[in-house]
Amino acid sequence: MLRSRRSNLAVPGSSPKMLDKAKGLPADQVFMDIEDAVAPLAKPDARKNIVAALNEGGYEGKVRVVRVNDWTTQWTYADVVEVVEGAGANLDCIMLPKVQTADQVVALDLLLTQIEKSNGLEVGRIGIEAQIENALGLINIDAIAQASPRVETLIFGPADFMASINMKSLVVGEQPPGYDVGDAYHYILMRILMAARAYDKQAIDGPYLAIKDLDGYKRVAGRSAALGFDGKWVLHPDQVAAANEVFSPRQEDYDHAELILDAYDYYTSAAGGAKGAVMLGDEMIDEASRKMALVISAKGRAAGMARTTTFEPPSA
């Protein structure tokens, strides 16, 4: 089932106050962080805070995710074991950052399976979100997407990625005359998106660091939404509504998509004349129209949208 991930709220596991506040925010996904947002000395307590928060509940309607540390660190094993053993029944996904190879996803899958079996949890229920943050990860993205049936999302991590390819002008905020920052990201975003769509995963854009610049957030989010991404990270409560707006279909587009699906079902049936291409108002619809409508419909339904129109077959 498609999970709505328009807004992906980052919450440091070291802050019980912020973990509690996240319960009342209308974010589609909350990911509790043990990685970059948590200092090394605070990681053990962050694990405990996260387990307590997940077991206490209050995140109904949200995708509950924990971002562990990456496999090149000394913390990953303990992150996964402590969180999943302590709160696996109340956890939807583990986010693995800085994924570079399919083997790293396989290792996480195997560890999750062992913990699930030894703790009486449903095997395979906990998903994996793979964060792509360097050149090697992007090169291997097709293998990463296929590495485990648990993989649900592919996520772009812009800051670490820029550092990994030495994108100096963007790191220091400088742009050559006539240069659009979006141009630099286009290949990366499209590569992630193509792998996600080829292997039936969701594609999520990473954070926008200027948290007070909502216009900038909407502009950047609008770029990835236009490409076809399913959602974007949120670093501040003020960004949640913007993400939900940008990555939701407009009401009229959602209604129209549902009308196309209903009309196509009717006209391709025996009762409708078994027609493959028909007019819906002033618009010609066919199988290609149905496929495009399915995408918009799925996003609208996942976001909880309600249609405001109905299809009425022509009277005999």
Kinemage of the C-alpha trace (Angstrom):
@kinemage 1
@onewidth
@group {chain A} dominant
@subgroup {mainchain}
@vectorlist {calphas} color= white
{ca met a 1} P 0.000 0.000 0.000
{ca leu a 2} L 1.253 3.476 -0.864
{ca arg a 3} L 2.133 5.456 2.256
{ca ser a 4} L 1.720 9.213 1.972
{ca arg a 5} L 5.085 10.881 2.511
{ca arg a 6} L 4.498 14.451 1.355
{ca ser a 7} L 6.116 15.892 4.485
{ca asn a 8} L 8.931 13.997 6.232
{ca leu a 9} L 9.599 15.661 9.581
{ca ala a 10} L 13.083 15.296 11.061
{ca val a 11} L 13.162 15.140 14.867
{ca pro a 12} L 16.375 14.732 16.904
{ca gly a 13} L 16.143 11.717 19.183
{ca ser a 14} L 18.082 13.610 21.818
{ca ser a 15} L 15.113 15.930 22.455
{ca pro a 16} L 12.121 14.360 24.259
{ca lys a 17} L 10.369 17.726 23.980
{ca met a 18} L 10.608 17.756 20.181
{ca leu a 19} L 9.636 14.078 19.955
{ca asp a 20} L 6.498 14.895 21.910
{ca lys a 21} L 5.714 18.028 19.876
{ca ala a 22} L 5.923 16.049 16.623
{ca lys a 23} L 2.836 14.070 17.649
{ca gly a 24} L 0.614 17.093 17.116
{ca leu a 25} L 2.042 18.214 13.776
{ca pro a 26} L 0.292 17.257 10.502
{ca ala a 27} L 3.380 15.652 8.959
{ca asp a 28} L 2.843 12.480 6.950
{ca gln a 29} L 6.059 10.959 8.268
{ca val a 30} L 8.099 11.536 11.412
{ca phe a 31} L 11.655 10.271 11.411
{ca met a 32} L 13.420 10.234 14.731
{ca asp a 33} L 17.105 10.857 14.209
{ca ile a 34} L 20.080 9.212 15.874
{ca glu a 35} L 22.518 10.308 13.165
{ca asp a 36} L 23.596 13.833 12.169
{ca ala a 37} L 21.220 15.687 14.502
{ca val a 38} L 22.602 13.888 17.573
{ca ala a 39} L 26.065 14.375 19.087
{ca pro a 40} L 28.124 11.189 19.591
{ca leu a 41} L 27.903 11.348 23.391
{ca ala a 42} L 24.116 11.774 23.211
{ca lys a 43} L 23.386 8.788 20.958
{ca pro a 44} L 22.782 6.192 23.722
{ca asp a 45} L 20.220 8.426 25.399
{ca ala a 46} L 18.657 9.270 22.038
{ca arg a 47} L 17.955 5.568 21.458
{ca lys a 48} L 16.218 5.338 24.822
{ca asn a 49} L 14.186 8.493 24.155
{ca ile a 50} L 13.040 7.124 20.801
{ca val a 51} L 12.018 3.752 22.212
{ca ala a 52} L 10.023 5.487 24.942
{ca ala a 53} L 8.340 7.851 22.466
{ca leu a 54} L 7.370 5.074 20.044
{ca asn a 55} L 5.951 2.907 22.805
{ca glu a 56} L 4.059 5.800 24.358
{ca gly a 57} L 2.346 6.367 20.997
{ca gly a 58} L 0.475 9.379 19.726
{ca tyr a 59} L 1.841 9.223 16.171
{ca glu a 60} L -1.343 7.783 14.680
{ca gly a 61} L -1.703 8.463 10.970
{ca lys a 62} L 2.017 9.074 10.556
{ca val a 63} L 4.734 6.860 9.116
{ca arg a 64} L 7.051 6.190 12.087
{ca val a 65} L 10.705 6.021 11.087
{ca val a 66} L 14.057 6.007 12.879
{ca arg a 67} L 17.220 7.153 11.133
{ca val a 68} L 20.143 5.132 12.442
{ca asn a 69} L 23.817 5.846 11.835
{ca asp a 70} L 25.464 4.568 8.663
{ca trp a 71} L 27.371 1.286 8.457
{ca thr a 72} L 30.799 2.944 8.435
{ca thr a 73} L 30.296 4.027 12.062
{ca gln a 74} L 30.525 2.112 15.333
{ca trp a 75} L 26.920 2.940 16.330
{ca thr a 76} L 24.711 1.316 13.674
{ca tyr a 77} L 24.381 -2.166 15.153
{ca ala a 78} L 23.403 -0.854 18.581
{ca asp a 79} L 21.011 1.678 17.030
{ca val a 80} L 19.089 -1.018 15.180
{ca val a 81} L 19.116 -3.633 17.931
{ca glu a 82} L 18.072 -1.312 20.746
{ca val a 83} L 15.339 0.479 18.786
{ca val a 84} L 13.811 -2.576 17.102
{ca glu a 85} L 14.006 -4.829 20.161
{ca gly a 86} L 12.590 -2.042 22.299
{ca ala a 87} L 9.849 -0.670 20.020
{ca gly a 88} L 9.709 -2.758 16.845
{ca ala a 89} L 5.961 -3.275 17.106
{ca asn a 90} L 5.480 0.513 16.945
{ca leu a 91} L 7.982 1.207 14.170
{ca asp a 92} L 7.308 1.342 10.416
{ca cys a 93} L 10.751 1.847 8.859
{ca ile a 94} L 14.453 2.181 9.512
{ca met a 95} L 16.177 4.912 7.521
{ca leu a 96} L 19.740 4.015 6.556
{ca pro a 97} L 21.847 7.053 5.676
{ca lys a 98} L 24.829 7.314 3.342
{ca val a 99} L 24.012 4.084 1.524
{ca gln a 100} L 26.790 3.292 -0.931
{ca thr a 101} L 26.194 -0.329 -1.959
{ca ala a 102} L 23.433 -2.914 -2.087
{ca asp a 103} L 25.382 -4.979 0.469
{ca gln a 104} L 24.716 -2.344 3.115
{ca val a 105} L 20.975 -2.693 2.584
{ca val a 106} L 21.246 -6.492 2.648
{ca ala a 107} L 23.126 -6.295 5.955
{ca leu a 108} L 20.370 -4.190 7.491
{ca asp a 109} L 17.722 -6.558 6.137
{ca leu a 110} L 19.475 -9.567 7.686
{ca leu a 111} L 19.859 -7.847 11.041
{ca leu a 112} L 16.208 -6.788 11.063
{ca thr a 113} L 15.114 -10.328 10.215
{ca gln a 114} L 17.136 -11.805 13.077
{ca ile a 115} L 15.742 -9.296 15.571
{ca glu a 116} L 12.179 -9.850 14.351
{ca lys a 117} L 12.481 -13.633 14.642
{ca ser a 118} L 14.064 -13.524 18.082
{ca asn a 119} L 11.496 -11.074 19.446
{ca gly a 120} L 8.312 -12.535 17.964
{ca leu a 121} L 7.791 -9.657 15.530
{ca glu a 122} L 6.280 -10.022 12.071
{ca val a 123} L 9.182 -10.770 9.729
{ca gly a 124} L 9.558 -8.251 6.946
{ca arg a 125} L 7.022 -5.726 8.219
{ca ile a 126} L 9.612 -3.041 9.051
{ca gly a 127} L 10.636 -1.250 5.885
{ca ile a 128} L 13.922 0.353 4.855
{ca glu a 129} L 14.439 3.897 3.584
{ca ala a 130} L 17.742 4.287 1.713
{ca gln a 131} L 19.362 7.706 1.745
{ca ile a 132} L 21.686 8.497 -1.173
{ca glu a 133} L 24.346 10.989 -0.082
{ca asn a 134} L 27.440 10.422 -2.201
{ca ala a 135} L 28.643 9.616 -5.690
{ca leu a 136} L 29.107 5.887 -5.087
{ca gly a 137} L 25.568 5.569 -3.763
{ca leu a 138} L 24.173 7.254 -6.867
{ca ile a 139} L 26.208 5.029 -9.173
{ca asn a 140} L 24.861 1.948 -7.370
{ca ile a 141} L 21.299 3.183 -6.956
{ca asp a 142} L 19.638 0.537 -9.141
{ca ala a 143} L 21.228 -2.269 -7.120
{ca ile a 144} L 20.347 -0.471 -3.878
{ca ala a 145} L 16.692 -0.163 -4.916
{ca gln a 146} L 16.530 -3.917 -5.611
{ca ala a 147} L 18.599 -5.067 -2.638
{ca ser a 148} L 15.648 -5.936 -0.395
{ca pro a 149} L 11.863 -6.107 -0.648
{ca arg a 150} L 11.870 -3.986 2.499
{ca val a 151} L 13.118 -0.908 0.590
{ca glu a 152} L 10.280 1.623 0.406
{ca thr a 153} L 11.975 4.915 -0.428
{ca leu a 154} L 15.061 6.397 -2.044
{ca ile a 155} L 16.030 9.710 -0.470
{ca phe a 156} L 18.300 12.476 -1.742
{ca gly a 157} L 20.706 13.850 0.887
{ca pro a 158} L 21.937 17.106 -0.690
{ca ala a 159} L 24.449 18.456 1.847
{ca asp a 160} L 26.623 15.347 2.117
{ca phe a 161} L 26.231 14.731 -1.611
{ca met a 162} L 27.539 18.198 -2.475
{ca ala a 163} L 30.524 17.607 -0.227
{ca ser a 164} L 31.186 14.182 -1.771
{ca ile a 165} L 31.466 15.590 -5.298
{ca asn a 166} L 33.214 18.805 -4.241
{ca met a 167} L 30.384 21.093 -5.373
{ca lys a 168} L 32.150 24.118 -3.913
{ca ser a 169} L 30.075 26.916 -5.410
{ca leu a 170} L 26.882 25.565 -3.877
{ca val a 171} L 28.482 24.754 -0.540
{ca val a 172} L 29.505 28.380 -0.015
{ca gly a 173} L 26.346 29.779 -1.593
{ca glu a 174} L 28.007 31.235 -4.689
{ca gln a 175} L 26.497 30.959 -8.151
{ca pro a 176} L 28.123 31.927 -11.428
{ca pro a 177} L 26.170 34.549 -13.428
{ca gly a 178} L 23.166 33.024 -15.175
{ca tyr a 179} L 23.505 29.774 -13.235
{ca asp a 180} L 20.504 28.059 -11.656
{ca val a 181} L 21.168 25.865 -8.635
{ca gly a 182} L 18.404 23.569 -9.846
{ca asp a 183} L 20.465 22.729 -12.928
{ca ala a 184} L 23.156 21.171 -10.750
{ca tyr a 185} L 20.653 18.911 -9.001
{ca his a 186} L 18.647 17.891 -12.051
{ca tyr a 187} L 20.676 14.830 -13.012
{ca ile a 188} L 20.894 13.628 -9.399
{ca leu a 189} L 17.176 14.035 -8.793
{ca met a 190} L 16.232 12.371 -12.069
{ca arg a 191} L 18.605 9.453 -11.437
{ca ile a 192} L 17.033 8.827 -8.035
{ca leu a 193} L 13.543 9.218 -9.479
{ca met a 194} L 14.173 6.792 -12.353
{ca ala a 195} L 15.444 4.099 -9.987
{ca ala a 196} L 12.486 4.652 -7.666
{ca arg a 197} L 9.942 4.345 -10.455
{ca ala a 198} L 11.686 1.399 -12.122
{ca tyr a 199} L 11.533 -0.633 -8.920
{ca asp a 200} L 8.255 0.674 -7.473
{ca lys a 201} L 9.723 2.808 -4.667
{ca gln a 202} L 8.927 6.314 -3.490
{ca ala a 203} L 11.341 9.160 -4.221
{ca ile a 204} L 11.884 11.723 -1.446
{ca asp a 205} L 13.776 15.002 -1.730
{ca gly a 206} L 16.043 16.040 1.130
{ca pro a 207} L 16.016 19.121 3.371
{ca tyr a 208} L 15.952 22.826 2.618
{ca leu a 209} L 18.213 24.307 5.258
{ca ala a 210} L 16.992 27.936 5.226
{ca ile a 211} L 14.095 27.112 7.520
{ca lys a 212} L 12.717 30.672 7.684
{ca asp a 213} L 12.592 31.017 3.892
{ca leu a 214} L 9.206 29.438 3.125
{ca asp a 215} L 9.104 30.899 -0.377
{ca gly a 216} L 12.453 29.273 -1.094
{ca tyr a 217} L 11.217 25.996 0.381
{ca lys a 218} L 8.146 26.033 -1.836
{ca arg a 219} L 10.243 26.858 -4.887
{ca val a 220} L 12.653 23.977 -4.321
{ca ala a 221} L 9.888 21.582 -3.298
{ca gly a 222} L 7.918 22.606 -6.360
{ca arg a 223} L 10.858 21.646 -8.550
{ca ser a 224} L 11.068 18.110 -7.193
{ca ala a 225} L 7.268 17.746 -7.151
{ca ala a 226} L 7.144 18.763 -10.810
{ca leu a 227} L 9.682 16.051 -11.621
{ca gly a 228} L 7.503 13.472 -9.891
{ca phe a 229} L 8.934 13.162 -6.359
{ca asp a 230} L 6.555 12.006 -3.643
{ca gly a 231} L 7.652 14.303 -0.830
{ca lys a 232} L 10.375 16.302 0.868
{ca trp a 233} L 12.038 16.564 4.236
{ca val a 234} L 10.800 19.087 6.772
{ca leu a 235} L 13.178 20.557 9.333
{ca his a 236} L 10.790 22.995 11.013
{ca pro a 237} L 7.065 22.891 11.805
{ca asp a 238} L 6.489 25.896 9.518
{ca gln a 239} L 7.572 23.803 6.528
{ca val a 240} L 5.013 21.032 7.107
{ca ala a 241} L 2.009 22.786 5.566
{ca ala a 242} L 4.115 23.907 2.607
{ca ala a 243} L 5.243 20.353 1.875
{ca asn a 244} L 1.731 18.949 2.190
{ca glu a 245} L 0.440 21.613 -0.190
{ca val a 246} L 3.160 21.261 -2.809
{ca phe a 247} L 3.089 17.446 -2.970
{ca ser a 248} L -0.703 17.094 -2.961
{ca pro a 249} L -2.697 17.202 -6.198
{ca arg a 250} L -4.916 20.246 -6.576
{ca gln a 251} L -8.522 19.380 -5.747
{ca glu a 252} L -9.612 19.944 -9.323
{ca asp a 253} L -6.820 17.713 -10.640
{ca tyr a 254} L -7.717 14.963 -8.190
{ca asp a 255} L -11.407 15.174 -9.074
{ca his a 256} L -10.599 15.077 -12.776
{ca ala a 257} L -8.337 12.040 -12.334
{ca glu a 258} L -11.115 10.154 -10.559
{ca leu a 259} L -13.573 11.101 -13.316
{ca ile a 260} L -11.172 9.780 -15.955
{ca leu a 261} L -10.817 6.464 -14.118
{ca asp a 262} L -14.566 6.043 -13.721
{ca ala a 263} L -15.285 7.066 -17.305
{ca tyr a 264} L -12.590 4.785 -18.718
{ca asp a 265} L -13.884 1.827 -16.706
{ca tyr a 266} L -17.372 2.450 -18.031
{ca tyr a 267} L -16.543 3.031 -21.699
{ca thr a 268} L -14.212 0.018 -21.941
{ca ser a 269} L -16.915 -2.235 -20.478
{ca ala a 270} L -19.619 -3.989 -22.466
{ca ala a 271} L -22.223 -1.573 -21.109
{ca gly a 272} L -20.172 1.371 -22.364
{ca gly a 273} L -19.571 -0.086 -25.793
{ca ala a 274} L -16.091 -1.562 -25.196
{ca lys a 275} L -14.444 1.575 -26.555
{ca gly a 276} L -10.716 2.202 -26.135
{ca ala a 277} L -10.760 5.951 -26.810
{ca val a 278} L -13.677 8.256 -26.028
{ca met a 279} L -14.451 11.875 -25.306
{ca leu a 280} L -14.863 13.048 -21.722
{ca gly a 281} L -16.234 16.523 -22.194
{ca asp a 282} L -13.775 18.194 -24.553
{ca glu a 283} L -10.952 15.760 -23.757
{ca met a 284} L -9.991 12.543 -25.512
{ca ile a 285} L -9.171 9.814 -22.977
{ca asp a 286} L -7.545 6.434 -23.555
{ca glu a 287} L -5.240 3.967 -21.796
{ca ala a 288} L -2.460 6.572 -21.494
{ca ser a 289} L -4.939 8.962 -19.866
{ca arg a 290} L -5.884 6.224 -17.399
{ca lys a 291} L -2.250 5.656 -16.406
{ca met a 292} L -1.673 9.366 -15.747
{ca ala a 293} L -4.926 9.554 -13.788
{ca leu a 294} L -3.880 6.578 -11.645
{ca val a 295} L -0.795 8.472 -10.459
{ca ile a 296} L -2.756 11.551 -9.422
{ca ser a 297} L -5.529 9.469 -7.891
{ca ala a 298} L -3.097 7.393 -5.813
{ca lys a 299} L -1.412 10.492 -4.405
{ca gly a 300} L -4.735 12.100 -3.596
{ca arg a 301} L -6.108 9.005 -1.900
{ca ala a 302} L -2.910 8.495 0.101
{ca ala a 303} L -3.171 12.113 1.263
{ca gly a 304} L -6.743 11.500 2.412
{ca met a 305} L -8.392 13.713 -0.214
{ca ala a 306} L -12.132 13.341 -0.871
{ca arg a 307} L -13.541 13.780 -4.345
{ca thr a 308} L -16.212 16.389 -4.954
{ca thr a 309} L -17.561 15.104 -8.285
{ca thr a 310} L -19.024 11.834 -9.590
{ca phe a 311} L -19.184 10.273 -13.028
{ca glu a 312} L -22.641 9.795 -14.476
{ca pro a 313} L -22.855 7.355 -17.412
{ca pro a 314} L -24.865 8.714 -20.349
{ca ser a 315} L -28.481 7.710 -20.324
{ca ala a 316} L -29.563 5.174 -22.916
